[in-house]
Amino acid sequence: MTTTRQDAWSKDEDILLAEVVLRLIREGGTQLQAFEEVGKLLSRTSAACGFRWNSYVRKQYKSAIELAKSQRKQLKKGFILVEEPIEEVSAQESTAELEEDKDFEEILQYLKSIYDKSLKYEEHHDTDAVKERSAELEAKYSELYNENQKLQKELQTMEEAYKALVELMEKARKMVVFKEEEKQQNA
């Protein structure tokens, strides 16, 4: 049985946790899968990883989470928007870069611009999909409207035929009643 750690979290462990969670968000996985994966790598329980993520790390990566969700949507649609090649950065290098405010702001602005562009693309893409769906629904509406008009005419014709049949039966009944009364008067 493996022993689980209960010591304090280091910055590198927090970064590893964030990288794995963000990767699984992008790939369509769950946070629970990420917690299990990180737990195995760090000899911690998945519950400890989940607690650390929700209580501390997640708050530091709000914009990155939104970006990862956007990328997941793009992957589901079959494409991903990449403006510049993304280089792999070790946990130590990324920590050093994040410590400098200027670099952090540049990265943040870059990520925001990609996020904004993805939203604009989604709006445009969704507009086309909505127009296409709207045209389909209009065609279906027209078809159903015409069928409804046809059925209303058939119903009106049947109602008129029914009324005529009821009138005819009423006349026949009156004739029978009239003939029986004549027979009774003649008898």
Contact map, one row per residue, 1 for C-alpha under 8 A:
1110000000000000000000000000000000000000000000000000000000000000000000000000000000000000000000000000000000000000000000000000000000000000000000000000000000000000000000000000000000000000000
1111000000000000000000000000000000000000001000000000000000000000000000000000000000000000000000000000000000000000000000000000000000000000000000000000000000000000000000000000000000000000000
1111100000000000000000000000000000000000001000000000000000000000000000000000000000000000000000000000000000000000000000000000000000000000000000000000000000000000000000000000000000000000000
0111110000000000000000000000000000000000001110000000000000000000000000000000000000000000000000000000000000000000000000000000000000000000000000000000000000000000000000000000000000000000000
0011111000000000000000000000000000000000001100000000000000000000000000000000000000000000000000000000000000000000000000000000000000000000000000000000000000000000000000000000000000000000000
0001111100000000000000000000000000000000000100000000000000000000000000000000000000000000000000000000000000000000000000000000000000000000000000000000000000000000000000000000000000000000000
0000111110000000000000000000000000000000000000000000000000000000000000000000000000000000000000000000000000000000000000000000000000000000000000000000000000000000000000000000000000000000000
0000011111000000000000000000000000000000000000000000000000000000000000000000000000000000000000000000000000000000000000000000000000000000000000000000000000000000000000000000000000000000000
0000001111101100000000000000000000000000000000000000000000000000000000000000000000000000000000000000000000000000000000000000000000000000000000000000000000000000000000000000000000000000000
0000000111111100000000000000000000000000000000000000000000000000000000000000000000000000000000000000000000000000000000000000000000000000000000000000000000000000000000000000000000000000000
0000000011111110000000000000000000000000000000000000000000000000000000000000000000000000000000100000000000000000000000000000000000000000000000000000000000000000000000000000000000000000000
0000000001111111000000000000000000000000000000000000000000000000000000000000000000000000001100100000000000000000000000000000000000000000000000000000000000000000000000000000000000000000000
0000000011111111100000000000000000000000010000000000000000000000000000000000000000000000000000000000000000000000000000000000000000000000000000000000000000000000000000000000000000000000000
0000000011111111110000000000000000000000000000000000000010000000000000000000000000000000000000000000000000000000000000000000000000000000000000000000000000000000000000000000000000000000000
0000000000111111111000000000000000000000000000000000000000000000000000000000000000000000001000000000000000000000000000000000000000000000000000000000000000000000000000000000000000000000000
0000000000011111111100000000000000000100000000000000000000000000000000000000000000000000001000000000000000000000000000000000000000000000000000000000000000000000000000000000000000000000000
0000000000001111111110000000000001100100000000001000100000000000000000000000000000000000000000000000000000000000000000000000000000000000000000000000000000000000000000000000000000000000000
0000000000000111111111000000000000000000000000000000100011001000000000000000000000000000000000000000000000000000000000000000000000000000000000000000000000000000000000000000000000000000000
0000000000000011111111100000000000000000000000000000000000000000000000000000000000000000000000000000000000000000000000000000000000000000000000000000000000000000000000000000000000000000000
0000000000000001111111110000000001001100000000000000000000000000000000000000000000000000000000000000000000000000000000000000000000000000000000000000000000000000000000000000000000000000000
0000000000000000111111111000001001100000000000000000000000000000000000000000000000000000000000000000000000000000000000000000000000000000000000000000000000000000000000000000000000000000000
0000000000000000011111111100000000000000000000000000000000000001100100000000000000000000000000000000000000000000000000000000000000000000000000000000000000000000000000000000000000000000000
0000000000000000001111111110000000000000000000000000000000000000000100000000000000000000000000000000000000000000000000000000000000000000000000000000000000000000000000000000000000000000000
0000000000000000000111111111111011000000000000000000000000000000000000000000000000000000000000000000000000000000000000000000000000000000000000000000000000000000000000000000000000000000000
0000000000000000000011111111111000000000000000000000000000000000100110010000000000000000000000000000000000000000000000000000000000000000000000000000000000000000000000000000000000000000000
0000000000000000000001111111100000000000000000000000000000000000000111110010000000000000000000000000000000000000000000000000000000000000000000000000000000000000000000000000000000000000000
0000000000000000000000111111100000000000000000000000000000000000000000010010000000000000000000000000000000000000000000000000000000000000000000000000000000000000000000000000000000000000000
0000000000000000000000011111110000000000000000000000000000000000000000010000000000000000000000000000000000000000000000000000000000000000000000000000000000000000000000000000000000000000000
0000000000000000000000011111111011000000000000000000000000000000000000000000000000000000000000000000000000000000000000000000000000000000000000000000000000000000000000000000000000000000000
0000000000000000000000011001111111000000000000000000000000000000000000000000000000000000000000000000000000000000000000000000000000000000000000000000000000000000000000000000000000000000000
0000000000000000000010011000111111100000000000000100000000000000000000000000000000000000000000000000000000000000000000000000000000000000000000000000000000000000000000000000000000000000000
0000000000000000000000000000011111110000000001000100000000000000000000000000000000000000000000000000000000000000000000000000000000000000000000000000000000000000000000000000000000000000000
0000000000000000000000010000111111111000000000000000000000000000000000000000000000000000000000000000000000000000000000000000000000000000000000000000000000000000000000000000000000000000000
0000000000000000100110010000111111111100000000000000000000000000000000000000000000000000000000000000000000000000000000000000000000000000000000000000000000000000000000000000000000000000000
0000000000000000100010000000001111111110000001101100000000000000000000000000000000000000000000000000000000000000000000000000000000000000000000000000000000000000000000000000000000000000000
0000000000000000000000000000000111111111000011001000000000000000000000000000000000000000000000000000000000000000000000000000000000000000000000000000000000000000000000000000000000000000000
0000000000000000000100000000000011111111100001000000000000000000000000000000000000000000000000000000000000000000000000000000000000000000000000000000000000000000000000000000000000000000000
0000000000000001100100000000000001111111110101001000000000000000000000000000000000000000000000000000000000000000000000000000000000000000000000000000000000000000000000000000000000000000000
0000000000000000000000000000000000111111111111011000000000000000000000000000000000000000000000000000000000000000000000000000000000000000000000000000000000000000000000000000000000000000000
0000000000000000000000000000000000011111111110000000000000000000000000000000000000000000000000000000000000000000000000000000000000000000000000000000000000000000000000000000000000000000000
0000000000000000000000000000000000001111111100000000000000000000000000000000000000000000000000000000000000000000000000000000000000000000000000000000000000000000000000000000000000000000000
0000000000001000000000000000000000000111111100000000000000000000000000000000000000000000000000000000000000000000000000000000000000000000000000000000000000000000000000000000000000000000000
0111100000000000000000000000000000000011111110000000000000000000000000000000000000000000000000000000000000000000000000000000000000000000000000000000000000000000000000000000000000000000000
0001110000000000000000000000000000000111111111011000000000000000000000000000000000000000000000000000000000000000000000000000000000000000000000000000000000000000000000000000000000000000000
0001000000000000000000000000000000010011001111111000000000000000000000000000000000000000000000000000000000000000000000000000000000000000000000000000000000000000000000000000000000000000000
0000000000000000000000000000000100111110000111111100000000000000000000000000000000000000000000000000000000000000000000000000000000000000000000000000000000000000000000000000000000000000000
0000000000000000000000000000000000100000000011111110000000000000000000000000000000000000000000000000000000000000000000000000000000000000000000000000000000000000000000000000000000000000000
0000000000000000000000000000000000000010000111111111000000000000000000000000000000000000000000000000000000000000000000000000000000000000000000000000000000000000000000000000000000000000000
0000000000000000100000000000000000110110000111111111100000000000000000000000000000000000000000000000000000000000000000000000000000000000000000000000000000000000000000000000000000000000000
0000000000000000000000000000001100100000000001111111110000000000000000000000000000000000000000000000000000000000000000000000000000000000000000000000000000000000000000000000000000000000000
0000000000000000000000000000000000000000000000111111111000000000000000000000000000000000000000000000000000000000000000000000000000000000000000000000000000000000000000000000000000000000000
0000000000000000000000000000000000000000000000011111111110000000000000000000000000000000000000000000000000000000000000000000000000000000000000000000000000000000000000000000000000000000000
0000000000000000110000000000000000000000000000001111111111000000000000000000000000000000000000000000000000000000000000000000000000000000000000000000000000000000000000000000000000000000000
0000000000000000000000000000000000000000000000000111111111100000000000000000000000000000000000000000000000000000000000000000000000000000000000000000000000000000000000000000000000000000000
0000000000000000000000000000000000000000000000000011111111100000000000000000000000000000000000000000000000000000000000000000000000000000000000000000000000000000000000000000000000000000000
0000000000000000000000000000000000000000000000000001111111110000000000000000000000000000000000000000000000000000000000000000000000000000000000000000000000000000000000000000000000000000000
0000000000000100010000000000000000000000000000000001111111111000000000000000000000000000000000000000000000000000000000000000000000000000000000000000000000000000000000000000000000000000000
0000000000000000010000000000000000000000000000000000111111111100000000000000000000000000000000000000000000000000000000000000000000000000000000000000000000000000000000000000000000000000000
0000000000000000000000000000000000000000000000000000011111111100000000000000000000000000000000000000000000000000000000000000000000000000000000000000000000000000000000000000000000000000000
0000000000000000000000000000000000000000000000000000000111111100000000000000000000000000000000000000000000000000000000000000000000000000000000000000000000000000000000000000000000000000000
0000000000000000010000000000000000000000000000000000000011111111100000000000000000000000000000000000000000000000000000000000000000000000000000000000000000000000000000000000000000000000000
0000000000000000000000000000000000000000000000000000000001111111110000000000000000000000000000000000000000000000000000000000000000000000000000000000000000000000000000000000000000000000000
0000000000000000000000000000000000000000000000000000000000001111111000000000000000000000000000000000000000000011000000000000000000000000000000000000000000000000000000000000000000000000000
0000000000000000000001000000000000000000000000000000000000001111111100000000000000000000000000000000000000000010000000000000000000000000000000000000000000000000000000000000000000000000000
0000000000000000000001001000000000000000000000000000000000001111111110000000000000000000000000000000000000000000000000000000000000000000000000000000000000000000000000000000000000000000000
0000000000000000000000000000000000000000000000000000000000000111111111000000000000000000000000000000000000000000000000000000000000000000000000000000000000000000000000000000000000000000000
0000000000000000000000000000000000000000000000000000000000000011111111100000000000000000000000000000000000000010001000000000000000000000000000000000000000000000000000000000000000000000000
0000000000000000000001101100000000000000000000000000000000000001111111110000000000000000000000000000000000000000000000000000000000000000000000000000000000000000000000000000000000000000000
0000000000000000000000001100000000000000000000000000000000000000111111111000000000000000000000000000000000000000000000000000000000000000000000000000000000000000000000000000000000000000000
0000000000000000000000000100000000000000000000000000000000000000011111111100000000000000000000000000000000000000001001000000000000000000000000000000000000000000000000000000000000000000000
0000000000000000000000000100000000000000000000000000000000000000001111111110000110000000000000000000000000000000000000000000000000000000000000000000000000000000000000000000000000000000000
0000000000000000000000001111000000000000000000000000000000000000000111111111000000000000000000000000000000000000000000000000000000000000000000000000000000000000000000000000000000000000000
0000000000000000000000000000000000000000000000000000000000000000000011111111100000000000000000000000000000000000000000000000000000000000000000000000000000000000000000000000000000000000000
0000000000000000000000000000000000000000000000000000000000000000000001111111111110000000000000000000000000000000000000000000000000000000000000000000000000000000000000000000000000000000000
0000000000000000000000000110000000000000000000000000000000000000000000111111111100000000000000000000000000000000000000000000000000000000000000000000000000000000000000000000000000000000000
0000000000000000000000000000000000000000000000000000000000000000000000011111111000000000000000000000000000000000000000000000000000000000000000000000000000000000000000000000000000000000000
0000000000000000000000000000000000000000000000000000000000000000000000001111111000000000000000000000000000000000000000000000000000000000000000000000000000000000000000000000000000000000000
0000000000000000000000000000000000000000000000000000000000000000000000000111111100000000000000000000000000000000000000000000000000000000000000000000000000000000000000000000000000000000000
0000000000000000000000000000000000000000000000000000000000000000000000000111111110000000000000000000000000000000000000000000000000000000000000000000000000000000000000000000000000000000000
0000000000000000000000000000000000000000000000000000000000000000000000100110011111000000000000000000000000000000000000000000000000000000000000000000000000000000000000000000000000000000000
0000000000000000000000000000000000000000000000000000000000000000000000100100001111100000000000000000000000000000000001000000000000000000000000000000000000000000000000000000000000000000000
0000000000000000000000000000000000000000000000000000000000000000000000000000000111111000000000000000000000000000000000000000000000000000000000000000000000000000000000000000000000000000000
0000000000000000000000000000000000000000000000000000000000000000000000000000000011111000000000000000000000000000010000000000000000000000000000000000000000000000000000000000000000000000000
0000000000000000000000000000000000000000000000000000000000000000000000000000000001111100000000000000000000000000000000000000000000000000000000000000000000000000000000000000000000000000000
0000000000000000000000000000000000000000000000000000000000000000000000000000000001111110000000000000000000000000000000000000000000000000000000000000000000000000000000000000000000000000000
0000000000000000000000000000000000000000000000000000000000000000000000000000000000011111000000000000000000000000000000000000000000000000000000000000000000000000000000000000000000000000000
0000000000000000000000000000000000000000000000000000000000000000000000000000000000001111100000000000000000000000000000000000000000000000000000000000000000000000000000000000000000000000000
0000000000000000000000000000000000000000000000000000000000000000000000000000000000000111110000000000000000000000000000000000000000000000000000000000000000000000000000000000000000000000000
0000000000000000000000000000000000000000000000000000000000000000000000000000000000000011111011000000000000000000000000000000000000000000000000000000000000000000000000000000000000000000000
0000000000000000000000000000000000000000000000000000000000000000000000000000000000000001111111000000000000000000000000000000000000000000000000000000000000000000000000000000000000000000000
0000000000010011000000000000000000000000000000000000000000000000000000000000000000000000111111100000000000000000000000000000000000000000000000000000000000000000000000000000000000000000000
0000000000010000000000000000000000000000000000000000000000000000000000000000000000000000011111110000000000000000000000000000000000000000000000000000000000000000000000000000000000000000000
0000000000000000000000000000000000000000000000000000000000000000000000000000000000000000111111111000000000000000000000000000000000000000000000000000000000000000000000000000000000000000000
0000000000000000000000000000000000000000000000000000000000000000000000000000000000000000111111111100000000000000000000000000000000000000000000000000000000000000000000000000000000000000000
0000000000110000000000000000000000000000000000000000000000000000000000000000000000000000001111111110000000000000000000000000000000000000000000000000000000000000000000000000000000000000000
0000000000000000000000000000000000000000000000000000000000000000000000000000000000000000000111111111000000000000000000000000000000000000000000000000000000000000000000000000000000000000000
0000000000000000000000000000000000000000000000000000000000000000000000000000000000000000000011111111001100000000000000000000000000000000000000000000000000000000000000000000000000000000000
0000000000000000000000000000000000000000000000000000000000000000000000000000000000000000000001111111101100000000000000000000000000000000000000000000000000000000000000000000000000000000000
0000000000000000000000000000000000000000000000000000000000000000000000000000000000000000000000111111100100000000000000000000000000000000000000000000000000000000000000000000000000000000000
0000000000000000000000000000000000000000000000000000000000000000000000000000000000000000000000011111111100000000000000000000000000000000000000000000000000000000000000000000000000000000000
0000000000000000000000000000000000000000000000000000000000000000000000000000000000000000000000000111111110000000000000000000000000000000000000000000000000000000000000000000000000000000000
0000000000000000000000000000000000000000000000000000000000000000000000000000000000000000000000000001111111000000000000000000000000000000000000000000000000000000000000000000000000000000000
0000000000000000000000000000000000000000000000000000000000000000000000000000000000000000000000001101111111100000000000000000000000000000000000000000000000000000000000000000000000000000000
0000000000000000000000000000000000000000000000000000000000000000000000000000000000000000000000001111111111110000000000000000000000000000000000000000000000000000000000000000000000000000000
0000000000000000000000000000000000000000000000000000000000000000000000000000000000000000000000000000111111111000000000000000000000000000000000000000000000000000000000000000000000000000000
0000000000000000000000000000000000000000000000000000000000000000000000000000000000000000000000000000011111111100000000000000000000000000000000000000000000000000000000000000000000000000000
0000000000000000000000000000000000000000000000000000000000000000000000000000000000000000000000000000001111111110000000000000000000000000000000000000000000000000000000000000000000000000000
0000000000000000000000000000000000000000000000000000000000000000000000000000000000000000000000000000000111111111000000000000000000000000000000000000000000000000000000000000000000000000000
0000000000000000000000000000000000000000000000000000000000000000000000000000000000000000000000000000000011111111100000000000000000000000000000000000000000000000000000000000000000000000000
0000000000000000000000000000000000000000000000000000000000000000000000000000000000000000000000000000000001111111110000000000000000000000000000000000000000000000000000000000000000000000000
0000000000000000000000000000000000000000000000000000000000000011001000000000000000000000000000000000000000111111111000000000000000000000000000000000000000000000000000000000000000000000000
0000000000000000000000000000000000000000000000000000000000000010000000000000000000000000000000000000000000011111111100000000000000000000000000000000000000000000000000000000000000000000000
0000000000000000000000000000000000000000000000000000000000000000000000000000000000000000000000000000000000001111111110000000000000000000000000000000000000000000000000000000000000000000000
0000000000000000000000000000000000000000000000000000000000000000000000000000000000100000000000000000000000000111111111000000000000000000000000000000000000000000000000000000000000000000000
0000000000000000000000000000000000000000000000000000000000000000001001000000000000000000000000000000000000000011111111100000000000000000000000000000000000000000000000000000000000000000000
0000000000000000000000000000000000000000000000000000000000000000000000000000000000000000000000000000000000000001111111110000000000000000000000000000000000000000000000000000000000000000000
0000000000000000000000000000000000000000000000000000000000000000000000000000000000000000000000000000000000000000111111111000000000000000000000000000000000000000000000000000000000000000000
0000000000000000000000000000000000000000000000000000000000000000000001000000000010000000000000000000000000000000011111111100000000000000000000000000000000000000000000000000000000000000000
0000000000000000000000000000000000000000000000000000000000000000000000000000000000000000000000000000000000000000001111111110000000000000000000000000000000000000000000000000000000000000000
0000000000000000000000000000000000000000000000000000000000000000000000000000000000000000000000000000000000000000000111111111000000000000000000000000000000000000000000000000000000000000000
0000000000000000000000000000000000000000000000000000000000000000000000000000000000000000000000000000000000000000000011111111100000000000000000000000000000000000000000000000000000000000000
0000000000000000000000000000000000000000000000000000000000000000000000000000000000000000000000000000000000000000000001111111110000000000000000000000000000000000000000000000000000000000000
0000000000000000000000000000000000000000000000000000000000000000000000000000000000000000000000000000000000000000000000111111111000000000000000000000000000000000000000000000000000000000000
0000000000000000000000000000000000000000000000000000000000000000000000000000000000000000000000000000000000000000000000011111111100000000000000000000000000000000000000000000000000000000000
0000000000000000000000000000000000000000000000000000000000000000000000000000000000000000000000000000000000000000000000001111111110000000000000000000000000000000000000000000000000000000000
0000000000000000000000000000000000000000000000000000000000000000000000000000000000000000000000000000000000000000000000000111111111000000000000000000000000000000000000000000000000000000000
0000000000000000000000000000000000000000000000000000000000000000000000000000000000000000000000000000000000000000000000000011111111100000000000000000000000000000000000000000000000000000000
0000000000000000000000000000000000000000000000000000000000000000000000000000000000000000000000000000000000000000000000000001111111110000000000000000000000000000000000000000000000000000000
0000000000000000000000000000000000000000000000000000000000000000000000000000000000000000000000000000000000000000000000000000111111111000000000000000000000000000000000000000000000000000000
0000000000000000000000000000000000000000000000000000000000000000000000000000000000000000000000000000000000000000000000000000011111111100000000000000000000000000000000000000000000000000000
0000000000000000000000000000000000000000000000000000000000000000000000000000000000000000000000000000000000000000000000000000001111111110000000000000000000000000000000000000000000000000000
0000000000000000000000000000000000000000000000000000000000000000000000000000000000000000000000000000000000000000000000000000000111111111000000000000000000000000000000000000000000000000000
0000000000000000000000000000000000000000000000000000000000000000000000000000000000000000000000000000000000000000000000000000000011111111100000000000000000000000000000000000000000000000000
0000000000000000000000000000000000000000000000000000000000000000000000000000000000000000000000000000000000000000000000000000000001111111110000000000000000000000000000000000000000000000000
0000000000000000000000000000000000000000000000000000000000000000000000000000000000000000000000000000000000000000000000000000000000111111111000000000000000000000000000000000000000000000000
0000000000000000000000000000000000000000000000000000000000000000000000000000000000000000000000000000000000000000000000000000000000011111111100000000000000000000000000000000000000000000000
0000000000000000000000000000000000000000000000000000000000000000000000000000000000000000000000000000000000000000000000000000000000001111111110000000000000000000000000000000000000000000000
0000000000000000000000000000000000000000000000000000000000000000000000000000000000000000000000000000000000000000000000000000000000000111111111000000000000000000000000000000000000000000000
0000000000000000000000000000000000000000000000000000000000000000000000000000000000000000000000000000000000000000000000000000000000000011111111100000000000000000000000000000000000000000000
0000000000000000000000000000000000000000000000000000000000000000000000000000000000000000000000000000000000000000000000000000000000000001111111110000000000000000000000000000000000000000000
0000000000000000000000000000000000000000000000000000000000000000000000000000000000000000000000000000000000000000000000000000000000000000111111111000000000000000000000000000000000000000000
0000000000000000000000000000000000000000000000000000000000000000000000000000000000000000000000000000000000000000000000000000000000000000011111111100000000000000000000000000000000000000000
0000000000000000000000000000000000000000000000000000000000000000000000000000000000000000000000000000000000000000000000000000000000000000001111111110000000000000000000000000000000000000000
0000000000000000000000000000000000000000000000000000000000000000000000000000000000000000000000000000000000000000000000000000000000000000000111111111000000000000000000000000000000000000000
0000000000000000000000000000000000000000000000000000000000000000000000000000000000000000000000000000000000000000000000000000000000000000000011111111100000000000000000000000000000000000000
0000000000000000000000000000000000000000000000000000000000000000000000000000000000000000000000000000000000000000000000000000000000000000000001111111110000000000000000000000000000000000000
0000000000000000000000000000000000000000000000000000000000000000000000000000000000000000000000000000000000000000000000000000000000000000000000111111111000000000000000000000000000000000000
0000000000000000000000000000000000000000000000000000000000000000000000000000000000000000000000000000000000000000000000000000000000000000000000011111111100000000000000000000000000000000000
0000000000000000000000000000000000000000000000000000000000000000000000000000000000000000000000000000000000000000000000000000000000000000000000001111111110000000000000000000000000000000000
0000000000000000000000000000000000000000000000000000000000000000000000000000000000000000000000000000000000000000000000000000000000000000000000000111111111000000000000000000000000000000000
0000000000000000000000000000000000000000000000000000000000000000000000000000000000000000000000000000000000000000000000000000000000000000000000000011111111100000000000000000000000000000000
0000000000000000000000000000000000000000000000000000000000000000000000000000000000000000000000000000000000000000000000000000000000000000000000000001111111110000000000000000000000000000000
0000000000000000000000000000000000000000000000000000000000000000000000000000000000000000000000000000000000000000000000000000000000000000000000000000111111111000000000000000000000000000000
0000000000000000000000000000000000000000000000000000000000000000000000000000000000000000000000000000000000000000000000000000000000000000000000000000011111111100000000000000000000000000000
0000000000000000000000000000000000000000000000000000000000000000000000000000000000000000000000000000000000000000000000000000000000000000000000000000001111111110000000000000000000000000000
0000000000000000000000000000000000000000000000000000000000000000000000000000000000000000000000000000000000000000000000000000000000000000000000000000000111111111000000000000000000000000000
0000000000000000000000000000000000000000000000000000000000000000000000000000000000000000000000000000000000000000000000000000000000000000000000000000000011111111100000000000000000000000000
0000000000000000000000000000000000000000000000000000000000000000000000000000000000000000000000000000000000000000000000000000000000000000000000000000000001111111110000000000000000000000000
0000000000000000000000000000000000000000000000000000000000000000000000000000000000000000000000000000000000000000000000000000000000000000000000000000000000111111111000000000000000000000000
0000000000000000000000000000000000000000000000000000000000000000000000000000000000000000000000000000000000000000000000000000000000000000000000000000000000011111111100000000000000000000000
0000000000000000000000000000000000000000000000000000000000000000000000000000000000000000000000000000000000000000000000000000000000000000000000000000000000001111111110000000000000000000000
0000000000000000000000000000000000000000000000000000000000000000000000000000000000000000000000000000000000000000000000000000000000000000000000000000000000000111111111000000000000000000000
0000000000000000000000000000000000000000000000000000000000000000000000000000000000000000000000000000000000000000000000000000000000000000000000000000000000000011111111100000000000000000000
0000000000000000000000000000000000000000000000000000000000000000000000000000000000000000000000000000000000000000000000000000000000000000000000000000000000000001111111110000000000000000000
0000000000000000000000000000000000000000000000000000000000000000000000000000000000000000000000000000000000000000000000000000000000000000000000000000000000000000111111111000000000000000000
0000000000000000000000000000000000000000000000000000000000000000000000000000000000000000000000000000000000000000000000000000000000000000000000000000000000000000011111111100000000000000000
0000000000000000000000000000000000000000000000000000000000000000000000000000000000000000000000000000000000000000000000000000000000000000000000000000000000000000001111111110000000000000000
0000000000000000000000000000000000000000000000000000000000000000000000000000000000000000000000000000000000000000000000000000000000000000000000000000000000000000000111111111000000000000000
0000000000000000000000000000000000000000000000000000000000000000000000000000000000000000000000000000000000000000000000000000000000000000000000000000000000000000000011111111100000000000000
0000000000000000000000000000000000000000000000000000000000000000000000000000000000000000000000000000000000000000000000000000000000000000000000000000000000000000000001111111110000000000000
0000000000000000000000000000000000000000000000000000000000000000000000000000000000000000000000000000000000000000000000000000000000000000000000000000000000000000000000111111111000000000000
0000000000000000000000000000000000000000000000000000000000000000000000000000000000000000000000000000000000000000000000000000000000000000000000000000000000000000000000011111111100000000000
0000000000000000000000000000000000000000000000000000000000000000000000000000000000000000000000000000000000000000000000000000000000000000000000000000000000000000000000001111111110000000000
0000000000000000000000000000000000000000000000000000000000000000000000000000000000000000000000000000000000000000000000000000000000000000000000000000000000000000000000000111111111000000000
0000000000000000000000000000000000000000000000000000000000000000000000000000000000000000000000000000000000000000000000000000000000000000000000000000000000000000000000000011111111100000000
0000000000000000000000000000000000000000000000000000000000000000000000000000000000000000000000000000000000000000000000000000000000000000000000000000000000000000000000000001111111110000000
0000000000000000000000000000000000000000000000000000000000000000000000000000000000000000000000000000000000000000000000000000000000000000000000000000000000000000000000000000111111111000000
0000000000000000000000000000000000000000000000000000000000000000000000000000000000000000000000000000000000000000000000000000000000000000000000000000000000000000000000000000011111111100000
0000000000000000000000000000000000000000000000000000000000000000000000000000000000000000000000000000000000000000000000000000000000000000000000000000000000000000000000000000001111111110000
0000000000000000000000000000000000000000000000000000000000000000000000000000000000000000000000000000000000000000000000000000000000000000000000000000000000000000000000000000000111111111000
0000000000000000000000000000000000000000000000000000000000000000000000000000000000000000000000000000000000000000000000000000000000000000000000000000000000000000000000000000000011111111100
0000000000000000000000000000000000000000000000000000000000000000000000000000000000000000000000000000000000000000000000000000000000000000000000000000000000000000000000000000000001111111110
0000000000000000000000000000000000000000000000000000000000000000000000000000000000000000000000000000000000000000000000000000000000000000000000000000000000000000000000000000000000111111111
0000000000000000000000000000000000000000000000000000000000000000000000000000000000000000000000000000000000000000000000000000000000000000000000000000000000000000000000000000000000011111111
0000000000000000000000000000000000000000000000000000000000000000000000000000000000000000000000000000000000000000000000000000000000000000000000000000000000000000000000000000000000001111111
0000000000000000000000000000000000000000000000000000000000000000000000000000000000000000000000000000000000000000000000000000000000000000000000000000000000000000000000000000000000000111111
0000000000000000000000000000000000000000000000000000000000000000000000000000000000000000000000000000000000000000000000000000000000000000000000000000000000000000000000000000000000000011111
